[in-house]
Amino acid sequence: MKPVQHKKVGFKEIALAADVAISTVSHVLNGTAPISPEVRARVLDAAGQLGYLAKRREKASIAVLRSILLAVPSDTLPHNEFNLFSWTLLSTLMRECERRAIRVVPIEIDRPDISGDRIVAQARAAEVDGILLLSEDRRDILHDIAASEIPAVLINGEDHEMQIDSVTPGNRFAARYATNWLIEEGHRSILHLTWEGRSTIRRRRDGFLDAFRANGLPLDTAHIHLAEGFLPDQGEAALTAWLAEHDGLGGVTAIFCAADNLALGALAALSKAGLTPPRDVSIVGFDGVAIGELTTPALTTVSVPLEHMGTAALHLLEQRIVNAAQHPPAHRLELGCRLTIRNSARRLV
């Protein structure tokens, strides 16, 4: 393929890079004539490398999506050290909307007067193109929005009736991966510190148990201990209670926390009990917020692709608008997470 660099890329530049006729490029990119797989792949590769495909999609997106209603819980709006997950997700989403000149109409979804009908009415009054909902699982609200036929995407939540599109981290797969890593590191008695949260949090518990089953390990060494909530002081209180009930760790060699906030609390509880991670017990979190880099020891955690979730939700919303006439089924998009290994977990000797 001939290397070509131009500030403005069009069919001519792609044709030159792919060593084909301009008409061939037109047929490939517009789907107006059958082209051999080899030539088609060459054209698409050239168009991608030259940035044409991204530019074309970006222009189409701006034309399709002009405004959104953004329904969020009130506790995600102020920036503090305990809502970094939601705040980071929203920040990247807002930057993307600003870059693409998408008007955002915010609404707090957890006010007492808010219902699905109220959200739909506000969306119609604001004449938005679609609705984005953050961390919402209530069946009545999701049902009302689906019934309105306004394009909508749920971010970091689950619609159990699969009536609207959703994008979420692969919570169950990621939890299984992290727990499996601990098992590979020699840990057999592992405590999962969690809380009775929304379905996305319960998926992390499911993945924890999946790893034990997949490795043929007895579930009686897969300990689940509930905190009252996800805040650090609630995690500290829960682990302090566990240590008191079991006169120490009770044979547990690793603690897998369902959120980094809980891991922060667990570290505090261990410190007060005179226990030092990872020497005495390994600690793994979940979320991958920046504060985990600053703990002592630095926190091993499951890193969620927060910077990609908002963009993925906008893309799903665009596709729903473009294909509305075909009434496609709801899409559920799960994004892969990665394990960030730091100093709070170690291999058992």
Backbone torsions as a table, in degrees:
resi	resn	phi	psi	omega
1	MET	NA	134.8	-177.1
2	LYS	-80.1	126.6	178.8
3	PRO	-72.6	129.6	-179.7
4	VAL	-134.5	137.9	176.9
5	GLN	-130.6	120.0	177.5
6	HIS	-136.5	148.1	176.2
7	LYS	-68.3	-41.8	179.0
8	LYS	-109.1	123.1	-175.6
9	VAL	-107.9	128.7	176.1
10	GLY	-137.6	-166.3	-178.0
11	PHE	-59.7	-34.7	-177.9
12	LYS	-63.1	-46.8	-178.4
13	GLU	-66.3	-38.9	178.4
14	ILE	-66.5	-41.8	179.0
15	ALA	-60.3	-41.9	179.8
16	LEU	-65.3	-42.8	-179.0
17	ALA	-67.8	-36.0	-177.8
18	ALA	-90.5	-5.7	-179.7
19	ASP	59.1	49.4	176.4
20	VAL	-136.1	173.6	178.1
21	ALA	-75.6	154.3	178.0
22	ILE	-60.1	-38.4	179.6
23	SER	-62.4	-33.7	178.2
24	THR	-65.9	-41.5	176.7
25	VAL	-59.7	-44.2	179.8
26	SER	-60.7	-44.1	-179.8
27	HIS	-64.3	-40.8	-179.2
28	VAL	-66.4	-47.7	-173.6
29	LEU	-78.2	-21.7	-179.9
30	ASN	-107.5	-5.1	178.5
31	GLY	64.5	36.2	-174.7
32	THR	-96.4	-5.5	179.0
33	ALA	-160.8	149.7	177.7
34	PRO	-69.4	132.8	179.3
35	ILE	-128.7	145.1	-178.3
36	SER	-60.4	147.1	-179.2
37	PRO	-55.2	-37.5	-177.6
38	GLU	-66.1	-45.6	-179.8
39	VAL	-68.7	-42.2	179.7
40	ARG	-59.5	-43.7	179.1
41	ALA	-62.7	-38.7	-179.8
42	ARG	-64.7	-42.0	-179.3
43	VAL	-66.9	-46.5	-179.4
44	LEU	-64.3	-36.6	178.1
45	ASP	-63.8	-44.3	178.7
46	ALA	-64.2	-44.6	-179.7
47	ALA	-62.5	-37.7	178.5
48	GLY	-69.3	-44.8	-178.8
49	GLN	-65.4	-32.7	179.9
50	LEU	-83.5	-3.3	177.2
51	GLY	84.3	6.5	-176.4
52	TYR	-69.2	-40.6	-177.3
53	LEU	-64.0	-41.9	179.2
54	ALA	-64.5	-41.3	179.7
55	LYS	-65.1	-41.4	-178.7
56	ARG	-64.7	-43.1	178.9
57	ARG	-65.4	-41.1	-178.9
58	GLU	-61.6	-42.9	179.3
59	LYS	-64.7	-40.3	179.1
60	ALA	-65.7	-36.4	-178.0
61	SER	-66.4	-42.6	-179.6
62	ILE	-62.4	-38.3	-178.9
63	ALA	-70.8	-33.8	-175.1
64	VAL	-82.5	-43.3	-171.3
65	LEU	-113.3	108.7	-177.6
66	ARG	-108.9	-28.2	-177.2
67	SER	-155.0	149.2	179.0
68	ILE	-137.6	151.4	167.0
69	LEU	-95.4	123.4	-177.6
70	LEU	-108.8	108.1	-178.3
71	ALA	-99.6	116.8	-173.7
72	VAL	-134.5	151.9	172.2
73	PRO	-65.5	147.2	-175.3
74	SER	-63.9	-29.7	-176.3
75	ASP	-76.2	-3.2	176.6
76	THR	-89.4	-11.8	-173.2
77	LEU	-79.4	-48.6	176.9
78	PRO	-72.2	142.6	-179.5
79	HIS	-90.1	115.9	173.9
80	ASN	-141.7	175.4	-173.4
81	GLU	-73.7	-8.1	-176.7
82	PHE	-105.4	-6.2	177.8
83	ASN	-119.4	32.3	-176.0
84	LEU	-62.5	-31.0	178.6
85	PHE	-59.4	-58.8	-177.6
86	SER	-67.6	-39.1	-176.9
87	TRP	-65.3	-41.9	178.5
88	THR	-64.5	-43.4	178.4
89	LEU	-59.4	-47.9	-178.7
90	LEU	-66.5	-37.4	-179.5
91	SER	-62.1	-44.6	179.2
92	THR	-68.0	-36.5	177.0
93	LEU	-63.7	-45.3	-178.4
94	MET	-65.6	-37.5	177.4
95	ARG	-63.8	-39.8	179.3
96	GLU	-67.0	-40.2	177.4
97	CYS	-64.2	-40.6	178.7
98	GLU	-64.8	-41.8	-179.5
99	ARG	-62.2	-35.7	-176.6
100	ARG	-98.5	10.2	177.7
101	ALA	58.0	40.2	176.6
102	ILE	-93.6	122.7	178.8
103	ARG	-73.4	133.4	-178.3
104	VAL	-114.8	124.5	175.9
105	VAL	-109.2	107.4	-175.9
106	PRO	-85.0	151.3	173.9
107	ILE	-148.4	136.1	177.9
108	GLU	-83.0	119.9	-169.4
109	ILE	-85.0	-13.6	-175.7
110	ASP	-104.1	16.4	173.8
111	ARG	-70.5	150.3	-177.7
112	PRO	-60.3	-28.4	-176.5
113	ASP	-89.4	3.5	-176.0
114	ILE	-90.9	131.6	174.9
115	SER	-135.6	172.7	176.7
116	GLY	-60.3	-42.1	179.0
117	ASP	-61.8	-38.0	179.8
118	ARG	-66.0	-40.4	177.9
119	ILE	-64.3	-44.3	179.0
120	VAL	-61.8	-43.6	-179.9
121	ALA	-62.6	-40.6	179.9
122	GLN	-69.0	-37.0	177.7
123	ALA	-62.9	-41.6	179.5
124	ARG	-68.3	-41.3	-179.2
125	ALA	-63.8	-37.0	-179.5
126	ALA	-82.2	-7.2	179.0
127	GLU	55.0	46.3	179.1
128	VAL	-83.5	161.8	178.8
129	ASP	-83.8	-22.0	-178.1
130	GLY	-169.8	175.6	-177.5
131	ILE	-124.0	134.1	169.4
132	LEU	-113.9	130.4	177.6
133	LEU	-116.7	135.3	-179.8
134	LEU	-109.0	127.0	171.7
135	SER	52.7	55.7	-178.4
136	GLU	-128.9	129.1	-178.3
137	ASP	-124.3	-5.4	-172.8
138	ARG	-64.4	124.4	-173.6
139	ARG	-60.2	-41.6	-176.0
140	ASP	-65.2	-39.8	179.3
141	ILE	-67.2	-46.9	-179.5
142	LEU	-64.5	-37.3	179.4
143	HIS	-63.9	-44.9	-179.2
144	ASP	-63.6	-39.6	-179.4
145	ILE	-69.1	-42.0	177.8
146	ALA	-62.1	-41.1	-178.9
147	ALA	-66.0	-25.6	-178.9
148	SER	-72.0	-19.6	-176.9
149	GLU	64.1	16.3	170.0
150	ILE	-77.9	129.1	179.2
151	PRO	-54.1	132.7	-176.4
152	ALA	-147.6	149.5	176.3
153	VAL	-135.7	133.9	176.6
154	LEU	-96.5	127.0	179.8
155	ILE	-107.0	130.2	177.6
156	ASN	57.5	44.6	176.9
157	GLY	-157.0	173.3	-179.1
158	GLU	-127.6	131.0	170.6
159	ASP	-98.7	104.2	-172.6
160	HIS	-69.9	-13.9	176.5
161	GLU	-97.9	-2.1	178.2
162	MET	50.9	52.6	178.2
163	GLN	-101.7	-24.5	176.6
164	ILE	-126.7	158.7	-179.4
165	ASP	-68.3	153.4	178.7
166	SER	-148.3	152.0	173.7
167	VAL	-133.4	131.4	-174.4
168	THR	-150.1	157.5	170.4
169	PRO	-63.7	154.8	174.8
170	GLY	-77.3	70.9	-170.3
171	ASN	-58.2	-47.0	-175.9
172	ARG	-68.2	-44.8	-179.9
173	PHE	-63.7	-41.8	-177.6
174	ALA	-67.5	-40.1	178.4
175	ALA	-65.5	-39.1	177.0
176	ARG	-63.4	-42.9	-179.1
177	TYR	-61.3	-46.8	-178.5
178	ALA	-64.6	-42.2	179.8
179	THR	-67.6	-38.8	178.0
180	ASN	-62.7	-36.9	177.3
181	TRP	-62.8	-43.7	178.0
182	LEU	-61.5	-40.8	178.6
183	ILE	-63.7	-41.9	177.9
184	GLU	-64.2	-27.5	178.1
185	GLU	-81.4	3.5	173.8
186	GLY	103.8	-1.5	-178.0
187	HIS	-81.4	136.0	179.8
188	ARG	-124.0	-30.6	177.3
189	SER	-107.0	103.9	-171.9
190	ILE	-123.8	136.0	178.0
191	LEU	-100.1	127.3	173.5
192	HIS	-100.9	109.5	179.4
193	LEU	-91.9	115.8	-174.1
194	THR	-144.9	-168.1	176.5
195	TRP	-149.6	166.8	-179.3
196	GLU	-80.5	71.7	-178.2
197	GLY	-90.3	-161.2	179.6
198	ARG	-70.8	178.2	-175.2
199	SER	-60.9	-30.9	179.6
200	THR	-62.6	-35.0	177.9
201	ILE	-74.2	-36.5	177.6
202	ARG	-65.0	-27.7	176.9
203	ARG	-64.6	-33.3	178.8
204	ARG	-67.3	-37.4	175.2
205	ARG	-64.4	-41.9	178.3
206	ASP	-58.9	-44.3	-179.0
207	GLY	-65.5	-36.7	175.8
208	PHE	-57.2	-48.0	-179.9
209	LEU	-70.3	-34.8	177.7
210	ASP	-55.6	-41.3	-176.8
211	ALA	-63.7	-39.0	177.6
212	PHE	-64.7	-43.7	180.0
213	ARG	-63.9	-43.7	-177.3
214	ALA	-63.3	-29.2	-179.6
215	ASN	-95.0	5.3	178.5
216	GLY	66.7	30.0	-178.8
217	LEU	-98.3	147.2	179.4
218	PRO	-67.1	140.0	-178.4
219	LEU	-73.9	-10.8	179.6
220	ASP	-74.5	-7.3	172.7
221	THR	-105.8	5.6	173.0
222	ALA	-100.2	87.1	-172.5
223	HIS	-84.2	132.8	176.4
224	ILE	-115.6	123.6	-177.9
225	HIS	-127.6	127.9	-172.9
226	LEU	-97.3	133.1	167.4
227	ALA	-93.9	167.0	179.8
228	GLU	-75.4	-19.8	179.6
229	GLY	-168.4	-167.7	-173.3
230	PHE	-99.6	-0.5	-176.8
231	LEU	-75.0	153.7	-177.3
232	PRO	-55.9	-41.2	-178.5
233	ASP	-67.2	-28.2	176.5
234	GLN	-74.0	-35.8	174.2
235	GLY	-66.3	-40.1	178.4
236	GLU	-62.8	-45.1	-179.3
237	ALA	-62.9	-41.0	-178.0
238	ALA	-65.9	-44.0	-178.7
239	LEU	-72.6	-34.0	175.3
240	THR	-59.6	-41.0	178.0
241	ALA	-64.7	-41.3	178.6
242	TRP	-61.0	-45.5	-178.3
243	LEU	-62.9	-37.1	179.5
244	ALA	-70.5	-41.4	-177.8
245	GLU	-67.4	-30.5	-174.0
246	HIS	-109.9	10.6	-179.1
247	ASP	52.5	46.1	-177.0
248	GLY	123.1	-152.0	-176.1
249	LEU	-76.4	-16.3	178.4
250	GLY	65.7	34.0	178.3
251	GLY	87.8	-7.3	179.0
252	VAL	-70.1	132.4	179.0
253	THR	-110.7	-8.7	179.4
254	ALA	-149.9	146.3	177.1
255	ILE	-123.3	120.3	177.3
256	PHE	-105.5	112.8	-175.7
257	CYS	-94.8	140.2	-177.2
258	ALA	-76.1	-4.2	176.1
259	ALA	-157.9	151.3	177.3
260	ASP	-61.4	-34.4	177.4
261	ASN	-57.7	-43.9	177.4
262	LEU	-63.7	-36.9	179.1
263	ALA	-64.1	-37.4	176.8
264	LEU	-61.2	-43.8	177.5
265	GLY	-65.6	-38.5	178.6
266	ALA	-63.0	-40.4	178.4
267	LEU	-61.9	-39.8	179.3
268	ALA	-66.2	-42.9	179.8
269	ALA	-63.5	-42.1	-179.8
270	LEU	-64.4	-40.8	-179.8
271	SER	-62.1	-43.7	-179.8
272	LYS	-66.5	-27.4	179.1
273	ALA	-86.6	1.8	179.6
274	GLY	77.5	21.0	179.6
275	LEU	-105.4	140.8	-175.0
276	THR	-121.1	115.8	172.9
277	PRO	-77.8	145.3	-2.1
278	PRO	-92.6	6.5	-176.7
279	ARG	-58.9	-47.4	-176.2
280	ASP	-92.0	-30.4	-179.8
281	VAL	-163.0	141.7	177.3
282	SER	-86.5	146.8	-180.0
283	ILE	-126.3	131.2	175.0
284	VAL	-129.9	135.0	178.6
285	GLY	-105.2	-169.5	179.1
286	PHE	-152.6	123.9	175.9
287	ASP	140.3	-46.5	178.8
288	GLY	78.5	30.9	177.5
289	VAL	-74.9	157.6	-170.1
290	ALA	-60.6	-27.4	-175.9
291	ILE	-62.7	-23.5	179.6
292	GLY	-64.0	-23.7	178.4
293	GLU	-72.1	-20.2	-171.1
294	LEU	-101.0	-3.6	-179.8
295	THR	-75.3	164.7	175.8
296	THR	-123.0	111.2	-4.2
297	PRO	-72.9	164.1	177.7
298	ALA	-59.9	139.3	-167.8
299	LEU	-84.5	123.6	166.4
300	THR	-71.4	132.4	-172.8
301	THR	-154.1	161.2	170.8
302	VAL	-85.5	118.2	-178.3
303	SER	-91.8	118.4	178.6
304	VAL	-86.3	137.6	-178.8
305	PRO	-75.7	66.1	-175.7
306	LEU	-59.9	-32.5	-177.3
307	GLU	-72.6	-10.9	-179.2
308	HIS	-106.7	-15.5	-172.6
309	MET	-67.5	-41.7	179.8
310	GLY	-65.2	-43.9	179.1
311	THR	-63.2	-40.8	178.4
312	ALA	-63.7	-37.5	179.2
313	ALA	-66.8	-41.3	177.4
314	LEU	-62.3	-38.9	179.2
315	HIS	-64.6	-43.9	177.7
316	LEU	-61.7	-38.8	179.8
317	LEU	-65.2	-41.3	177.0
318	GLU	-60.4	-46.0	-178.6
319	GLN	-64.0	-36.6	178.1
320	ARG	-64.7	-39.2	179.5
321	ILE	-69.0	-46.4	-177.4
322	VAL	-63.1	-39.0	-174.3
323	ASN	-102.3	19.4	-174.9
324	ALA	-56.4	-36.9	-176.7
325	ALA	-65.2	-26.0	-179.3
326	GLN	-86.2	-8.5	-178.6
327	HIS	47.5	57.6	-179.0
328	PRO	-67.0	154.9	177.6
329	PRO	-65.9	159.7	-179.9
330	ALA	-63.7	143.7	177.0
331	HIS	-105.7	138.6	173.2
332	ARG	-117.0	112.3	-177.3
333	LEU	-106.2	120.6	175.9
334	GLU	-109.0	129.2	-178.8
335	LEU	-98.5	137.8	-179.6
336	GLY	-69.1	144.1	176.0
337	CYS	-109.5	168.0	177.9
338	ARG	-131.3	156.0	178.5
339	LEU	-93.6	120.2	177.1
340	THR	-98.3	108.2	-175.3
341	ILE	-90.4	121.3	176.9
342	ARG	-122.7	-138.2	-170.2
343	ASN	-105.5	2.5	-174.3
344	SER	-88.0	-3.6	179.3
345	ALA	-132.6	148.2	-178.7
346	ARG	-143.6	164.0	175.6
347	ARG	-79.0	135.9	176.2
348	LEU	-71.3	136.6	-179.4
349	VAL	-72.4	NA	NA
